[in-house]
Amino acid sequence: MKIRFAYAIAAVAMMAATACQPGKTKSQGTQAEPTQTARQDTASREDEPKISFTMADMNGNNVAVADEFAKHKVTIIDFWASWCGPCRQEMPSLVKTYNDYKDKGLGIIGVSLDEDKEQWTGAVSAMGMTWTQLSDLQGWHNSAAQMYGIQAIPFTIIVDNEGKVLAAGLRGEELTAFIAQQLNAEDNADRQQ
């Protein structure tokens, strides 16, 4: 499992060439609203890396991602921002993947690296992102992005219902194929029991 986590970190570095990076934002540097900092829970009982943090949603309610993971067989954590061109280009594919697999156990949690709440919420609405959206409105200083070493966006981390990392850095067709494989494997296992 440590190899998967190392893969996630390596994927972050590889994504840098085709993604938005710190210092390349179009953000106006607006004043961020006060929010609660993300918290990371400690290591799992199996010493496997698990994703766990709490952050405010678009209504200001704190959401523990572990609670969201438990609702789904597989969850995509999508790090993105409204000002990120590659993120916006990727979104129609992610929306389609979500619509195709949400009834089969897929969840998505968007983690925005926006600083402006109106731009963030406007983009969520305009692009049809109906899944859970979180942000601390700290831009590249987003606590979850810092915690997990996110250096470029868009960036995805795919976890199981316990928050264990299954894959990271997947986009487009590669992401959709991975989700299909995971959910079909789950369906086949359920049928055999």
Accessible surface in RSA format (square Angstrom, percent):
REM  Atomic radii and reference values for relative SASA: ProtOr
REM  Chains: A
REM  Algorithm: Lee & Richards
REM  Probe-radius: 1.40
REM  Slices: 20
REM RES _ NUM      All-atoms   Total-Side   Main-Chain    Non-polar    All polar
REM                ABS   REL    ABS   REL    ABS   REL    ABS   REL    ABS   REL
RES MET A   1    68.35  35.4  25.32  16.8  43.03 102.5  27.68  23.5  40.67  53.9
RES LYS A   2   142.46  69.5 136.43  83.7   6.03  14.4  88.89  80.0  53.57  57.1
RES ILE A   3   147.80  84.1 145.67 108.5   2.13   5.1 147.42 106.2   0.37   1.0
RES ARG A   4   101.90  42.8 100.58  51.3   1.32   3.1  22.36  30.6  79.54  48.2
RES PHE A   5    71.99  36.0  71.99  44.6   0.00   0.0  71.99  43.6   0.00   0.0
RES ALA A   6    59.77  55.0  49.98  77.1   9.79  22.3  55.86  78.7   3.91  10.4
RES TYR A   7   100.15  46.8  94.65  53.9   5.50  14.3  76.84  57.7  23.31  28.7
RES ALA A   8     6.06   5.6   6.05   9.3   0.01   0.0   6.06   8.5   0.00   0.0
RES ILE A   9    83.20  47.3  81.08  60.4   2.12   5.1  81.08  58.4   2.12   5.7
RES ALA A  10    51.89  47.7  43.19  66.6   8.71  19.8  50.82  71.6   1.07   2.8
RES ALA A  11     5.97   5.5   5.01   7.7   0.96   2.2   5.71   8.0   0.26   0.7
RES VAL A  12     6.08   4.0   5.93   5.4   0.15   0.4   6.07   5.3   0.01   0.0
RES ALA A  13    71.69  65.9  52.35  80.8  19.34  44.0  59.45  83.7  12.24  32.4
RES MET A  14   146.56  75.9 123.62  81.8  22.93  54.6 102.97  87.5  43.58  57.7
RES MET A  15    21.62  11.2  21.07  13.9   0.55   1.3   2.24   1.9  19.38  25.7
RES ALA A  16    32.04  29.5  29.32  45.2   2.72   6.2  29.32  41.3   2.72   7.2
RES ALA A  17    97.01  89.2  54.50  84.1  42.51  96.7  66.26  93.3  30.75  81.5
RES THR A  18    85.11  60.5  73.39  74.4  11.71  27.9  74.13  99.6  10.98  16.6
RES ALA A  19    14.57  13.4   0.00   0.0  14.57  33.1   0.49   0.7  14.08  37.3
RES CYS A  20    14.47  10.9  10.77  12.0   3.70   8.7   3.72   9.4  10.75  11.6
RES GLN A  21    35.93  20.1  35.93  26.3   0.00   0.0   7.90  16.8  28.03  21.3
RES PRO A  22    65.96  48.1  48.75  44.4  17.21  62.6  49.02  40.5  16.94 105.3
RES GLY A  23    81.82 100.9   0.00   N/A  81.82 100.9  42.01 115.3  39.81  89.2
RES LYS A  24   138.07  67.4 114.02  70.0  24.04  57.2  79.35  71.4  58.71  62.5
RES THR A  25    46.38  33.0  22.77  23.1  23.61  56.3   4.80   6.4  41.59  62.9
RES LYS A  26   154.99  75.6 134.53  82.5  20.46  48.7  94.49  85.1  60.49  64.4
RES SER A  27    31.58  26.7   9.16  12.2  22.43  51.7   7.56  16.1  24.02  33.7
RES GLN A  28   146.03  81.7 112.81  82.4  33.22  79.1  34.95  74.4 111.08  84.2
RES GLY A  29    56.68  69.9   0.00   N/A  56.68  69.9  27.44  75.3  29.23  65.5
RES THR A  30    52.15  37.1  38.65  39.2  13.50  32.2  45.79  61.5   6.36   9.6
RES GLN A  31   167.35  93.6 142.98 104.5  24.38  58.0  59.37 126.4 107.98  81.9
RES ALA A  32    27.58  25.4  13.97  21.6  13.62  31.0  14.05  19.8  13.53  35.8
RES GLU A  33    80.39  46.2  77.42  58.6   2.97   7.1  33.76  65.3  46.63  38.1
RES PRO A  34   134.42  98.0 105.00  95.7  29.42 106.9 116.24  96.0  18.18 113.0
RES THR A  35    51.85  36.9  13.57  13.8  38.27  91.2  22.08  29.7  29.76  45.0
RES GLN A  36    77.10  43.1  66.52  48.6  10.58  25.2  33.81  72.0  43.30  32.8
RES THR A  37    93.12  66.2  86.60  87.8   6.52  15.5  55.50  74.6  37.62  56.9
RES ALA A  38     9.26   8.5   0.00   0.0   9.26  21.1   0.00   0.0   9.26  24.5
RES ARG A  39   129.96  54.6 124.44  63.4   5.53  13.2  61.84  84.5  68.13  41.3
RES GLN A  40    99.67  55.7  70.80  51.7  28.88  68.8  13.34  28.4  86.33  65.5
RES ASP A  41    87.47  61.3  76.73  76.4  10.74  25.4  27.06  63.7  60.41  60.2
RES THR A  42   129.83  92.3 108.03 109.5  21.80  52.0  85.40 114.7  44.43  67.2
RES ALA A  43    83.04  76.3  46.44  71.7  36.59  83.2  57.55  81.0  25.49  67.5
RES SER A  44    16.09  13.6   0.27   0.4  15.82  36.5   7.51  16.0   8.59  12.0
RES ARG A  45   188.84  79.3 141.41  72.1  47.43 112.9  82.00 112.1 106.84  64.8
RES GLU A  46    88.28  50.7  63.38  48.0  24.90  59.3  40.21  77.8  48.08  39.3
RES ASP A  47    89.20  62.5  80.26  79.9   8.94  21.1  32.32  76.1  56.88  56.7
RES GLU A  48    37.64  21.6  36.30  27.5   1.35   3.2   5.69  11.0  31.95  26.1
RES PRO A  49    30.46  22.2  17.50  16.0  12.96  47.1  29.75  24.6   0.71   4.4
RES LYS A  50    48.22  23.5  36.15  22.2  12.07  28.7  20.37  18.3  27.85  29.7
RES ILE A  51     3.51   2.0   1.96   1.5   1.55   3.7   1.96   1.4   1.55   4.2
RES SER A  52    12.66  10.7  12.66  16.9   0.00   0.0   8.20  17.5   4.46   6.2
RES PHE A  53     2.74   1.4   0.15   0.1   2.60   6.8   1.73   1.0   1.01   2.9
RES THR A  54    14.18  10.1  14.02  14.2   0.16   0.4   7.63  10.2   6.55   9.9
RES MET A  55     0.19   0.1   0.02   0.0   0.16   0.4   0.19   0.2   0.00   0.0
RES ALA A  56    10.48   9.6  10.32  15.9   0.15   0.4  10.32  14.5   0.15   0.4
RES ASP A  57    28.28  19.8  25.03  24.9   3.25   7.7   6.90  16.2  21.38  21.3
RES MET A  58    59.99  31.1  53.66  35.5   6.33  15.1  53.66  45.6   6.33   8.4
RES ASN A  59   124.13  85.6  93.70  90.5  30.43  73.3  19.76  47.6 104.37 100.9
RES GLY A  60    50.50  62.3   0.00   N/A  50.50  62.3  25.31  69.5  25.19  56.4
RES ASN A  61    86.19  59.4  81.87  79.1   4.32  10.4  22.60  54.4  63.58  61.5
RES ASN A  62    81.23  56.0  50.04  48.4  31.19  75.1  15.25  36.7  65.98  63.8
RES VAL A  63    22.66  14.9  19.54  17.7   3.12   7.5  22.66  19.7   0.00   0.0
RES ALA A  64    34.22  31.5  29.42  45.4   4.80  10.9  29.42  41.4   4.80  12.7
RES VAL A  65     0.04   0.0   0.00   0.0   0.04   0.1   0.00   0.0   0.04   0.1
RES ALA A  66    44.78  41.2  38.69  59.7   6.09  13.8  39.29  55.3   5.50  14.6
RES ASP A  67    91.93  64.4  86.77  86.4   5.16  12.2  23.92  56.3  68.01  67.8
RES GLU A  68    23.44  13.5  23.44  17.7   0.00   0.0   0.43   0.8  23.01  18.8
RES PHE A  69     0.81   0.4   0.81   0.5   0.00   0.0   0.81   0.5   0.00   0.0
RES ALA A  70    72.45  66.6  46.12  71.2  26.33  59.9  47.63  67.1  24.81  65.7
RES LYS A  71   138.51  67.6 101.75  62.4  36.75  87.5  74.72  67.3  63.78  67.9
RES HIS A  72    49.15  26.9  42.83  29.8   6.31  16.2  34.39  35.4  14.76  17.2
RES LYS A  73    64.12  31.3  57.41  35.2   6.71  16.0  47.66  42.9  16.46  17.5
RES VAL A  74     2.89   1.9   2.46   2.2   0.43   1.0   2.89   2.5   0.00   0.0
RES THR A  75     0.41   0.3   0.41   0.4   0.00   0.0   0.36   0.5   0.05   0.1
RES ILE A  76     0.00   0.0   0.00   0.0   0.00   0.0   0.00   0.0   0.00   0.0
RES ILE A  77     0.32   0.2   0.32   0.2   0.00   0.0   0.32   0.2   0.00   0.0
RES ASP A  78     3.84   2.7   3.84   3.8   0.00   0.0   0.00   0.0   3.84   3.8
RES PHE A  79     0.69   0.3   0.69   0.4   0.00   0.0   0.69   0.4   0.00   0.0
RES TRP A  80     0.33   0.1   0.33   0.2   0.00   0.0   0.24   0.1   0.09   0.1
RES ALA A  81     0.00   0.0   0.00   0.0   0.00   0.0   0.00   0.0   0.00   0.0
RES SER A  82    10.40   8.8   5.64   7.5   4.76  11.0   3.94   8.4   6.46   9.0
RES TRP A  83    25.16  10.1  10.14   4.9  15.03  35.3  20.17  10.8   4.99   8.1
RES CYS A  84     0.00   0.0   0.00   0.0   0.00   0.0   0.00   0.0   0.00   0.0
RES GLY A  85    31.26  38.6   0.00   N/A  31.26  38.6  27.72  76.1   3.55   7.9
RES PRO A  86    37.85  27.6  36.43  33.2   1.42   5.2  37.01  30.6   0.83   5.2
RES CYS A  87     0.51   0.4   0.07   0.1   0.44   1.0   0.35   0.9   0.16   0.2
RES ARG A  88    95.50  40.1  87.53  44.6   7.97  19.0  30.17  41.2  65.32  39.6
RES GLN A  89   149.93  83.8 123.36  90.2  26.57  63.3  48.61 103.5 101.31  76.8
RES GLU A  90    35.06  20.1  32.41  24.5   2.65   6.3  14.74  28.5  20.32  16.6
RES MET A  91     3.69   1.9   3.69   2.4   0.00   0.0   3.69   3.1   0.00   0.0
RES PRO A  92    90.70  66.1  78.45  71.5  12.25  44.5  84.95  70.1   5.75  35.8
RES SER A  93    43.67  36.9  33.92  45.3   9.74  22.4  29.92  63.7  13.75  19.3
RES LEU A  94     7.23   4.0   5.27   3.8   1.96   4.9   6.70   4.7   0.53   1.4
RES VAL A  95    27.01  17.8  27.01  24.5   0.00   0.0  27.01  23.5   0.00   0.0
RES LYS A  96   129.10  63.0 125.25  76.9   3.84   9.2 100.36  90.3  28.73  30.6
RES THR A  97     3.27   2.3   2.50   2.5   0.76   1.8   0.76   1.0   2.50   3.8
RES TYR A  98    29.10  13.6  29.10  16.6   0.00   0.0   1.28   1.0  27.83  34.3
RES ASN A  99    77.37  53.4  60.18  58.2  17.19  41.4  21.17  51.0  56.20  54.3
RES ASP A 100    64.88  45.4  46.40  46.2  18.48  43.7  17.29  40.7  47.59  47.5
RES TYR A 101    32.20  15.0  32.20  18.3   0.00   0.0   5.43   4.1  26.77  33.0
RES LYS A 102    87.02  42.5  72.45  44.5  14.58  34.7  31.55  28.4  55.47  59.1
RES ASP A 103   133.76  93.7  97.44  97.0  36.31  85.9  37.59  88.5  96.17  95.9
RES LYS A 104    97.94  47.8  89.65  55.0   8.29  19.7  55.12  49.6  42.82  45.6
RES GLY A 105    15.00  18.5   0.00   N/A  15.00  18.5  13.57  37.2   1.43   3.2
RES LEU A 106     1.10   0.6   0.00   0.0   1.10   2.8   0.00   0.0   1.10   3.0
RES GLY A 107     1.15   1.4   0.00   N/A   1.15   1.4   1.15   3.2   0.00   0.0
RES ILE A 108     5.66   3.2   0.00   0.0   5.66  13.6   0.00   0.0   5.66  15.4
RES ILE A 109     1.71   1.0   1.71   1.3   0.00   0.0   1.71   1.2   0.00   0.0
RES GLY A 110     0.00   0.0   0.00   N/A   0.00   0.0   0.00   0.0   0.00   0.0
RES VAL A 111     0.00   0.0   0.00   0.0   0.00   0.0   0.00   0.0   0.00   0.0
RES SER A 112     0.31   0.3   0.00   0.0   0.31   0.7   0.00   0.0   0.31   0.4
RES LEU A 113     0.31   0.2   0.00   0.0   0.31   0.8   0.16   0.1   0.14   0.4
RES ASP A 114     0.37   0.3   0.32   0.3   0.05   0.1   0.00   0.0   0.37   0.4
RES GLU A 115    44.16  25.4  41.72  31.6   2.44   5.8   5.87  11.4  38.29  31.3
RES ASP A 116    33.14  23.2  29.64  29.5   3.50   8.3   6.51  15.3  26.63  26.6
RES LYS A 117    65.57  32.0  60.27  37.0   5.30  12.6  29.30  26.4  36.26  38.6
RES GLU A 118   146.80  84.3 137.24 103.8   9.56  22.8  51.39  99.4  95.40  77.9
RES GLN A 119    83.15  46.5  72.85  53.2  10.30  24.5  35.46  75.5  47.69  36.2
RES TRP A 120     2.57   1.0   2.57   1.2   0.00   0.0   2.57   1.4   0.00   0.0
RES THR A 121    38.57  27.4  34.70  35.2   3.87   9.2  20.16  27.1  18.41  27.8
RES GLY A 122    37.48  46.2   0.00   N/A  37.48  46.2  33.92  93.1   3.56   8.0
RES ALA A 123     5.55   5.1   1.10   1.7   4.45  10.1   3.57   5.0   1.98   5.2
RES VAL A 124     7.44   4.9   6.86   6.2   0.58   1.4   6.86   6.0   0.58   1.6
RES SER A 125    89.78  75.9  64.87  86.6  24.91  57.4  35.91  76.5  53.87  75.5
RES ALA A 126    82.34  75.7  38.19  58.9  44.15 100.4  50.58  71.2  31.76  84.1
RES MET A 127    34.36  17.8  17.84  11.8  16.52  39.3  23.73  20.2  10.63  14.1
RES GLY A 128    35.25  43.5   0.00   N/A  35.25  43.5  30.12  82.7   5.13  11.5
RES MET A 129     7.74   4.0   0.17   0.1   7.57  18.0   0.03   0.0   7.71  10.2
RES THR A 130   104.55  74.4  70.53  71.5  34.02  81.1  73.91  99.3  30.64  46.3
RES TRP A 131    16.39   6.6   2.84   1.4  13.55  31.8   8.53   4.5   7.86  12.8
RES THR A 132    38.16  27.1  25.15  25.5  13.02  31.0  15.31  20.6  22.85  34.5
RES GLN A 133     5.72   3.2   1.44   1.1   4.28  10.2   1.39   3.0   4.32   3.3
RES LEU A 134     0.00   0.0   0.00   0.0   0.00   0.0   0.00   0.0   0.00   0.0
RES SER A 135     2.02   1.7   0.02   0.0   1.99   4.6   0.00   0.0   2.02   2.8
RES ASP A 136     3.24   2.3   3.24   3.2   0.00   0.0   1.05   2.5   2.19   2.2
RES LEU A 137     4.52   2.5   4.52   3.2   0.00   0.0   4.52   3.2   0.00   0.0
RES GLN A 138    68.42  38.3  62.75  45.9   5.67  13.5  17.91  38.1  50.51  38.3
RES GLY A 139     1.99   2.5   0.00   N/A   1.99   2.5   1.93   5.3   0.06   0.1
RES TRP A 140    29.07  11.7  25.47  12.3   3.61   8.5  25.47  13.6   3.61   5.8
RES HIS A 141   138.14  75.5 128.81  89.5   9.33  23.9  85.48  88.1  52.66  61.3
RES ASN A 142     0.16   0.1   0.16   0.2   0.00   0.0   0.05   0.1   0.10   0.1
RES SER A 143    17.08  14.4  10.85  14.5   6.22  14.3  14.57  31.0   2.50   3.5
RES ALA A 144     0.00   0.0   0.00   0.0   0.00   0.0   0.00   0.0   0.00   0.0
RES ALA A 145     0.47   0.4   0.32   0.5   0.15   0.3   0.32   0.5   0.15   0.4
RES GLN A 146   107.43  60.1  84.61  61.8  22.81  54.3  28.70  61.1  78.72  59.7
RES MET A 147    55.89  28.9  19.12  12.7  36.77  87.6  30.61  26.0  25.28  33.5
RES TYR A 148    12.06   5.6   6.11   3.5   5.95  15.5   8.76   6.6   3.30   4.1
RES GLY A 149    26.99  33.3   0.00   N/A  26.99  33.3  22.42  61.5   4.57  10.2
RES ILE A 150     5.92   3.4   0.32   0.2   5.59  13.5   0.32   0.2   5.59  15.2
RES GLN A 151   102.02  57.0  99.72  72.9   2.30   5.5  32.70  69.6  69.32  52.6
RES ALA A 152     0.24   0.2   0.10   0.2   0.15   0.3   0.10   0.1   0.15   0.4
RES ILE A 153     0.00   0.0   0.00   0.0   0.00   0.0   0.00   0.0   0.00   0.0
RES PRO A 154     3.24   2.4   3.24   3.0   0.00   0.0   3.24   2.7   0.00   0.0
RES PHE A 155     0.95   0.5   0.95   0.6   0.00   0.0   0.95   0.6   0.00   0.0
RES THR A 156     4.79   3.4   4.79   4.9   0.00   0.0   4.79   6.4   0.00   0.0
RES ILE A 157     6.66   3.8   6.66   5.0   0.00   0.0   6.66   4.8   0.00   0.0
RES ILE A 158     0.00   0.0   0.00   0.0   0.00   0.0   0.00   0.0   0.00   0.0
RES VAL A 159     0.00   0.0   0.00   0.0   0.00   0.0   0.00   0.0   0.00   0.0
RES ASP A 160    30.42  21.3  30.42  30.3   0.00   0.0  13.28  31.2  17.15  17.1
RES ASN A 161    74.68  51.5  68.18  65.9   6.50  15.7   1.58   3.8  73.10  70.7
RES GLU A 162    81.91  47.0  62.98  47.6  18.93  45.1  30.75  59.5  51.15  41.8
RES GLY A 163     0.20   0.3   0.00   N/A   0.20   0.3   0.20   0.6   0.00   0.0
RES LYS A 164    26.55  13.0  26.55  16.3   0.00   0.0   5.22   4.7  21.33  22.7
RES VAL A 165     1.02   0.7   1.02   0.9   0.00   0.0   1.02   0.9   0.00   0.0
RES LEU A 166    32.66  18.2  22.27  15.9  10.39  26.1  22.29  15.7  10.37  27.9
RES ALA A 167     8.91   8.2   7.46  11.5   1.45   3.3   8.91  12.6   0.00   0.0
RES ALA A 168     0.10   0.1   0.05   0.1   0.04   0.1   0.05   0.1   0.04   0.1
RES GLY A 169    10.98  13.5   0.00   N/A  10.98  13.5   0.43   1.2  10.54  23.6
RES LEU A 170    11.07   6.2  11.07   7.9   0.00   0.0  11.07   7.8   0.00   0.0
RES ARG A 171    52.94  22.2  44.77  22.8   8.18  19.5  17.95  24.5  34.99  21.2
RES GLY A 172    18.78  23.2   0.00   N/A  18.78  23.2  17.80  48.8   0.97   2.2
RES GLU A 173   158.40  90.9 148.05 112.0  10.34  24.6  63.48 122.8  94.91  77.5
RES GLU A 174   108.65  62.4  98.45  74.5  10.20  24.3  40.85  79.0  67.80  55.4
RES LEU A 175     6.14   3.4   6.14   4.4   0.00   0.0   6.14   4.3   0.00   0.0
RES THR A 176    39.09  27.8  39.09  39.6   0.00   0.0  34.22  46.0   4.87   7.4
RES ALA A 177    62.52  57.5  50.75  78.3  11.77  26.8  57.95  81.6   4.57  12.1
RES PHE A 178    37.08  18.6  33.63  20.8   3.45   9.0  36.37  22.0   0.71   2.0
RES ILE A 179     0.00   0.0   0.00   0.0   0.00   0.0   0.00   0.0   0.00   0.0
RES ALA A 180    19.42  17.9  19.42  30.0   0.00   0.0  19.42  27.3   0.00   0.0
RES GLN A 181   113.58  63.5 104.83  76.6   8.75  20.8  36.08  76.8  77.50  58.8
RES GLN A 182    44.57  24.9  43.85  32.1   0.71   1.7   0.03   0.1  44.53  33.8
RES LEU A 183     0.13   0.1   0.13   0.1   0.00   0.0   0.13   0.1   0.00   0.0
RES ASN A 184    72.97  50.3  72.26  69.8   0.71   1.7  20.19  48.6  52.78  51.0
RES ALA A 185    57.12  52.5  45.98  71.0  11.14  25.3  52.05  73.3   5.07  13.4
RES GLU A 186    71.92  41.3  69.67  52.7   2.24   5.3   7.17  13.9  64.75  52.9
RES ASP A 187    30.71  21.5  29.27  29.1   1.44   3.4   6.29  14.8  24.42  24.4
RES ASN A 188    74.17  51.1  72.65  70.2   1.52   3.7  18.05  43.4  56.12  54.2
RES ALA A 189    49.03  45.1  42.97  66.3   6.06  13.8  47.22  66.5   1.81   4.8
RES ASP A 190    77.41  54.2  62.11  61.8  15.30  36.2  27.06  63.7  50.35  50.2
RES ARG A 191   183.01  76.8 148.60  75.7  34.42  81.9  70.46  96.3 112.55  68.2
RES GLN A 192   158.61  88.7 120.27  87.9  38.34  91.3  44.53  94.8 114.08  86.5
RES GLN A 193   181.31 101.4 117.48  85.9  63.83 152.0  66.51 141.6 114.80  87.1
END  Absolute sums over single chains surface
CHAIN  1 A     9437.0       7424.8       2012.2       4802.1       4634.9
END  Absolute sums over all chains
TOTAL          9437.0       7424.8       2012.2       4802.1       4634.9
